[in-house]
């Protein structure tokens, strides 16, 4: 994973992965729709549907927040079977902290979708995003299921991506193609999320589809690995919501011989999936509320990968570090202090800290004023890297994050009724 | 501890603890000074000294940040002996990330202080606060030691409290008296800290003195317990520095029979010490940069105290929650989401959340608009409580914190050269 984190563009070239337009309907065997069900007061699209032509092999990863929304509880239960016919997603209401009624409503949302599609309801997963503590408006949800089922198309991916947006300023889609067994395999996805902008707003949803032929166990392993290096490495404000979900479906239509860890094309498939998830996760960070800087925190030389991750995460979540990025201040002292309380092994006399390629702190030696000018120049760009080399071992990790600006506070402090 | 957290005013009345003026020189057996040594460019006081008339029983608690400043490394080593004659503290330079030279300088600072006082250098502890990555200006440090030793007085506590300030807007002192064995025992302290305001600034230093007669082991136990419910419960921005230190010295001059856990007056002493530390810690939070609200986060009904602490800390560190306080938004959804990712056991259908005495969320039931008005009124005060009752057990905890305002970002993003 360390080598991959360093430069997946190398792997991309090696594996012959090319990006293409589209999202969840790029891969063969899937149709989608995004419609106005009237859940959102704004009148914008708020009900999305992704349906497999035939029940697909599936895997899913859910939030670790102990306060899990009803759709998460239901979908987690059903995804365990490894087969999914459709995923229904609504925005405008998270159906979280809604108790037994909320769970009943989640089941009914799935049932209405299943009925409209003519599939088994146990093969339908549901996701919700929006305000916490409000029940789903069930008449609208049922309308949404019917309208979406009737509107399904092979080009419906963009509408679906739009229908799951809440405070996102842009819809988020990405797709790639990779050669496996001489076949062209497509992997495409959509997601939503930009930090918990409006109060009581749930955060991150992702759906990925592929036409690869792959077993449920292998798909689950590939997805978990991909989520780990992508969505789980994207930090906006450090809070993980009650509704975070990533669901993946595989139709098998590409006709490759079934993928598994032993398949010669496995690494290529895994890398292509990771590329899709990383790009989608980056889009979430880039849309982080009030963000002015996209920062990639790279940690190397830790005693192990787990330590590297602790350091990267501590830096990416530190309010002090993030405000310094907003202020174009190459404040390595805050970076090293964050590394110091992360729990990782660290020796400040061995550590090095870089902004871009410029060294700010080198094993006890501090950058002089000329270097500070160069460091500030790095930070003027809308996107830059902060690299920490602990020089203790081979552990590495990468986290994607953004700065903390005045607008973040402004947006998040708005009063809500 | 749970009962104590709930209302130490009760204990205060029971134990006959009264607050008095002063700080580290309130207790008999200590003298102090605060002088201008020329370490700070501003020309303000920057060298403090606390000296015991005769070597005192001592205990100390240090930062858990793995990047520990040289003064912390040295003082931690020496404090283990349980006897301290003096503590020298400088502001303007943290002597952190300064390698072997930094440690040699810390030793020399102690040696110069010891020489000026005529005491054994191994009985002198040092503390530093200020910019990280710069070496101590040793000529000024040595001047400071001489000047401070010459200026020692029984009223020097206020000058010392001033000399340890960096970005604090006020000096921080507090003292109480409590009756033990029919003797009047005094406990007084000073501290500095208000979050890492200026880049590369170290955070929290505290010194507490008492004239109680107490053994080193008992003092260490009492101090650790007090630090745990006070300084370790004060959250400004969630970052702990490279220099955090609390040192306590006991002169024995009060003449009580030696305190230990078996002494009938032990609880009274411990409560008085906790009062001093809690008041000092609250002063740090109240001086949090840009803070407009002082918030006490109380968690009850957790499965155990450790879980309660996780929840309280997660809430107090959440940028989303803290910005909602700034915005006077009774956003219980963010509070429960923070509790949900804290790692504690939680059932959202059993949890209750209050702002002051007003309930915002009650086991699945959300506050209506009339209640929201009442909630906002609570938040208009400069200080209020946010209480979470998990209704799962008897675990409880309290954390003191402040909101996250526009000024926090503004102050922390200022460019530094």
Contacts between the chains, C-beta under 8 A, distances in Angstrom:
chain1	res1	chain2	res2	distance
A	64	B	341	7.1
A	65	B	337	6.5
A	65	B	340	4.0
A	65	B	341	4.7
A	66	B	339	8.0
A	66	B	340	4.7
A	66	B	341	7.3
A	66	B	342	8.0
A	66	B	343	7.9
A	66	B	344	7.3
A	66	B	345	7.0
A	66	B	346	4.9
A	67	B	336	5.6
A	67	B	337	6.4
A	67	B	339	7.0
A	67	B	340	3.3
A	67	B	346	6.1
A	67	B	348	4.5
A	68	B	340	7.8
A	96	B	333	7.9
A	96	B	348	7.9
A	97	B	333	7.4
A	97	B	336	6.5
A	97	B	348	4.8
A	97	B	349	7.9
A	97	B	361	7.5
A	97	B	364	6.5
A	97	B	366	7.9
A	98	B	364	7.2
A	99	B	349	5.1
A	99	B	364	4.3
A	131	B	333	7.8
A	132	B	333	4.0
A	132	B	336	7.6
A	132	B	337	7.3
A	133	B	332	7.7
A	133	B	333	6.0
A	133	B	361	7.1
A	133	B	366	4.5
A	134	B	366	7.6
A	196	B	320	5.3
A	196	B	334	6.8
A	196	B	337	7.5
A	199	B	324	6.3
A	199	B	329	5.9
A	199	B	331	4.4
A	199	B	333	6.3
A	199	B	334	6.5
A	200	B	331	6.6
A	200	B	333	3.6
A	200	B	334	7.2
A	237	B	319	4.9
A	237	B	320	5.9
A	238	B	318	7.7
A	238	B	319	6.7
A	239	B	318	6.0
A	239	B	319	7.5
A	239	B	320	5.4
A	239	B	334	7.6
A	239	B	337	6.2
A	239	B	338	6.7
A	239	B	341	6.8
A	240	B	341	5.1
A	241	B	337	6.1
A	242	B	336	7.9
A	242	B	337	5.6
A	242	B	340	6.1
A	318	B	238	7.6
A	318	B	239	6.0
A	319	B	237	4.9
A	319	B	238	6.7
A	319	B	239	7.5
A	319	B	319	6.2
A	319	B	404	7.5
A	319	B	408	7.6
A	319	B	412	7.4
A	320	B	196	5.3
A	320	B	237	5.9
A	320	B	239	5.4
A	320	B	412	6.0
A	323	B	408	7.5
A	323	B	409	5.2
A	323	B	412	3.8
A	323	B	413	4.6
A	324	B	199	6.3
A	324	B	412	6.8
A	324	B	413	6.7
A	326	B	409	6.7
A	326	B	413	4.7
A	327	B	412	7.2
A	327	B	413	2.9
A	327	B	414	6.0
A	327	B	415	5.7
A	328	B	415	6.3
A	329	B	199	5.8
A	329	B	413	6.9
A	329	B	414	7.3
A	329	B	415	5.1
A	329	B	416	5.7
A	331	B	199	4.3
A	331	B	200	6.6
A	331	B	416	7.0
A	332	B	133	7.6
A	333	B	96	7.9
A	333	B	97	7.4
A	333	B	131	7.7
A	333	B	132	3.9
A	333	B	133	6.0
A	333	B	199	6.3
A	333	B	200	3.6
A	334	B	196	6.7
A	334	B	199	6.5
A	334	B	200	7.3
A	334	B	239	7.5
A	336	B	67	5.6
A	336	B	97	6.5
A	336	B	132	7.5
A	336	B	242	7.9
A	337	B	65	6.5
A	337	B	67	6.4
A	337	B	132	7.3
A	337	B	196	7.5
A	337	B	239	6.2
A	337	B	241	6.1
A	337	B	242	5.6
A	338	B	239	6.7
A	339	B	66	8.0
A	339	B	67	6.9
A	340	B	65	4.1
A	340	B	66	4.8
A	340	B	67	3.2
A	340	B	68	7.8
A	340	B	242	6.1
A	341	B	64	7.1
A	341	B	65	4.7
A	341	B	66	7.3
A	341	B	239	6.8
A	341	B	240	5.1
A	342	B	66	8.0
A	343	B	66	7.9
A	344	B	66	7.3
A	345	B	66	7.0
A	346	B	66	4.9
A	346	B	67	6.1
A	348	B	67	4.6
A	348	B	96	7.8
A	348	B	97	4.7
A	349	B	97	7.9
A	349	B	99	5.0
A	361	B	97	7.4
A	361	B	133	7.0
A	364	B	97	6.5
A	364	B	98	7.1
A	364	B	99	4.2
A	366	B	97	7.9
A	366	B	133	4.5
A	366	B	134	7.5
A	369	B	417	6.7
A	372	B	417	6.6
A	376	B	415	7.8
A	404	B	319	7.5
A	404	B	409	6.2
A	405	B	409	6.4
A	405	B	413	7.9
A	406	B	406	5.6
A	406	B	409	5.1
A	406	B	410	6.6
A	408	B	319	7.6
A	408	B	323	7.5
A	408	B	409	7.3
A	409	B	323	5.2
A	409	B	326	6.7
A	409	B	404	6.2
A	409	B	405	6.4
A	409	B	406	5.1
A	409	B	408	7.3
A	409	B	409	5.6
A	410	B	406	6.7
A	412	B	319	7.5
A	412	B	320	6.0
A	412	B	323	3.8
A	412	B	324	6.8
A	412	B	327	7.1
A	413	B	323	4.6
A	413	B	324	6.6
A	413	B	326	4.8
A	413	B	327	2.9
A	413	B	329	6.8
A	413	B	405	7.9
A	414	B	327	6.1
A	414	B	329	7.3
A	415	B	327	5.8
A	415	B	328	6.4
A	415	B	329	5.1
A	415	B	376	7.8
A	416	B	329	5.7
A	416	B	331	6.9
A	417	B	369	6.7
A	417	B	372	6.6
